């Protein structure tokens, strides 16, 4: 059985579609936890209209994800963004991955695609999938499937990590324990359409580089926003 953990903050534009897609899914899902960082829009109300467990906590991606993991009741956890849609047939793929006991020491992520098929979207998806595969650095928008035992072993999400919490965790998991699932997750293109298909990825890449060089979270947050 699987716990799905979704951190939210003012995600009313996308979270309903995400939760609808999960409700239409299989018996593989034991629970869906929505960890809200104090949204001022209709995110919390939308979440309560679905079969979810809504938890409100102090905002911060690392803090929200860590809280979700602490509340999860299933041995396997799937962390998703609030604008992510799992593909048809994902249940069988996840079920095959989680079945062998040895996979409890592995973590997995999805390929990335966008809900638009512009040239910019294809280019960014191609680069994101290359980064995840070649550099072993999948971001949170590709989902993360992980067993409780491995999550606890590597220390899980760090509550104080307000940015790059996804990179921080996958680096501790390590490349030898990361696998790419043979399925493609679809995410919203809105932030790229707003920020620009060139400018937004360049900003993300700059944040990654500065993070790897040891820049402070305050600097990264100012640049990211």
Buried (B, 14 or more C-beta within 10 A) or exposed (E): EBBBBBBBBBBBBBBBBBBBBBEEBEEBBBBBBBBBBEBEBBBBEBBEEBEBBBBBBEBBBBBBBBBBBEBBEBBBBBBBBBBBBBBEEBBEBBEEBBEEEEBBEBBBBBBBBBBBEEEBBBEBBEBBBEBBBEEBBBBBBBBBBBBBEBBEBBEBBBBEBBBBBBBBBBBEBEEEBBEBBEBBBBBBBBEBBEBEBEEBBEBBEBBBEBBEEEBEBEEBEEBBE
